[in-house]
């Protein structure tokens, strides 16, 4: 078990506390910090089996599927590296994405908020975001929670945008896995949602 008592907390989010992995260089520990929410009177299988870790099951499955297909677009994802036990609870191990100074890479939301309205760099950032979505479509990689909070600019990928969270589909019957039409329609909706606020 990894003891995080003296570890420096790098970032907190709605769902995670994030630390450097103490023994694996270039890796992060994402400790789930949210409380499980019961959404149904009779829990669905994933809810019953994994509790608030069910998203990890979906993310690992989607990453594994991309590896199986051998699609080069898997490079648009932070590498999934397994799980660990910690004194704060279970942790997912993922590749650490950084900025030029070695700090955690900024999210697209943070980049966008730092740019004033009317700045032409906002349009450039949107174009980069749409290029990322094009790559996800080409690789048939499903990102159920494709938001500017889950995408960062990573030096590990030459400064390109990378998805760090939200892989997989949340629905019980993931049509986007089986139907190209449903997959494309889903990405169209996500494209439209991502473009809001860039003008």
N, C-alpha and C positions, 0 to 999 in steps of 0.2 A: 504494500500500500504506500502511496506517495503522501507524505506529510506536507501540507501547504501552510502550516501555521506561520512560518517565517517568510513565506513567499510574497513577493510584491505583486499586488493586484494590478494588472495592466489596463483592464477596461471592464466595465459592467454594462449589461444591456438588460432589456426586459426579461430575457430568459437565462442569461449566462453571467458567470464570473470567469474572467479569462486570465490565465497565467502562462508564463514561459514553462515549458516542460523542463524539469530540473536535470534530466539526463539525456535527452534527445535534442541535439542542436537543430535549430530551425523548425521546431515544433511548438505548438500551443496546446494547453489543456483548457477545454471549455467545460466548466462545471455547471450543470443544470441547476438553476437557482429558483425557478418558478415553482409554484405549488400546483400539483395536478388538479385540473378542472374536470369534473364529471359532467359530460355534455348530454348523456342519454340515460334514461331510466334503467335500461338494460345495457351495460357497457358493450361496445363493439369489441371485436377480438383484439385489435391493436391496443385499445384502451385498457382492456383487462390484462393483457399479457405484458405490456411495456410501461403502462402508466404515462408519466410525462416524458418518458424517453422514446415514445413511439415515433417522433420525428426523426430520431437518429436511425431507426430501422429503415425508414423511407429514404433518408439521405444515403446511407450505405448501399442500399439496393440500387439506387439510381447511379451512383458512382461506379458500382460494380458492373452495371449494365453497359455504361459507356466504355469501360475497360474491355469488356467482352466484345463489343463491336469494333474495338480498335480505332475508334474515331480520334483524329488528331485534336478535335475540339475539346477533348478532356483537359487540355492545357488551360482552358478558360475557367477551370475549377481549382479551388484550393485542394491539395491532395488530402484524401482521407487516410489516416494512419492507424486507426484502431481505437481501442478504449483502455481506460485505466481506472483503478480504484484509488480514491483519495480520501483523506479524513473529512473532506467536505461533501463527499458523495461521488457518484460515478462521473467520469469525465470522458469526453470525446477528444481524441488526439488528431489535430489537423496541422497542415503545413502553415507556417507563419508567413504572412504576407507583410512586407515592410515598405516604408518610404525611403528616399535616398539617404536619410540619416540613421536608418536601422530601426526606427520606431514603427509601431503598428501602422499599416497603410491606411490612408484616409479613405473614408467611404465616399461614394459619389454624392451623397446628400451633403456631407461636410464640404466637399469641393464646390458644389453648387451654391451653398449658403455663403461661401467666401467671395463669390463673384457678384458684383453689382448688376442690377437690372440693366439690360441693353448692352452688356459686355459681350463682344463677339466670341469670347472663349466659352460662353454658355452654349452657343450653337455648336462649337467644336466638340464640347463634352457630350451633347446630345447625339451628335454623329457617331462618336466613339461608342456610346451606349447602344445605338441601333446596330452598329457593326458587331458588338457582342451578341446581341439577340440574333443576328443573322448566323453567327457561328453556332449558337445553341440550336437554331433551327436545322442547320446543315448536319449537326451531330445527333439530332433528335434527342437532345438532353432536356429533360423536364425539370423546370424550376418552378415549383408551385408558389413560392413566395419571392417573386422577382421584383425586388424593390431597391431603391437607391441606398437603403441601409445595409443591404446584403451584397453589395458590389463595391470593390475597392480597386485602387490603382496600385499595382504591385511591381516593385523593382525586380522581383523574381521572375517576372514575365516580360521584362524589358519595358516596364511602364504601362503595360496594357491593362485593361479592366478585367477583373477576375471575380467570379461568384464565390462567396465564402460561406453562404448559408442558404437554407430554404429549398434544397434539392428535393425532388420527388413530388408526388401528387397526394393531396390530403383526402381525396374522396375514396369511398369504399370500393367503387368500380372505376378504376382509372382509364376512361375511354381514350385519353391522350396517349396511352401506351400502345393501344391496339389499332387506333384509327389515325391515319395521317391527316385526314380532314379535321378531326377534333383537335389534334395537336397544333395544326396551323391556326385554327380559329382561336385556340387558347392563347397562342403567342401574339396574334393580332390584338387581342384585348389587353395583353400585358404591355405591348408596344405603346398602345394609346395611353395607358395608365402611366407609364414611365415618362412620357413626353410632357405631362402636365407640369407646369411651373418652370419650364426652361426658357420661356420668352422674356 
